[in-house]
Amino acid sequence: MRTTKVILVDDIDGSEEDVRTVTFALENRLYEVDLSPANAEALEAALRPYLDAGRPVKRRKRQPKAA
């Protein structure tokens, strides 16, 4: 039996412990970054003033493209 192991590596500092994928959007572009808890916290802290001043937007359903 063969097993594949996926190891997430923090995209900022290269650490591997407790790394998770964080998804966020800016200017209608969706981003993913793998971050340790400390770097995820730093990202949220950096975005906090904008999150507090902004408002949540419901995702729009995409209209099917005409053939």
Secondary structure, DSSP 4 states (H G I P E B T S, - for coil): ----------TTT---TT-EEEEEEETTEEEEEEE-HHHHHHHHHHHHHHHHHS---PPPPPPPPP-
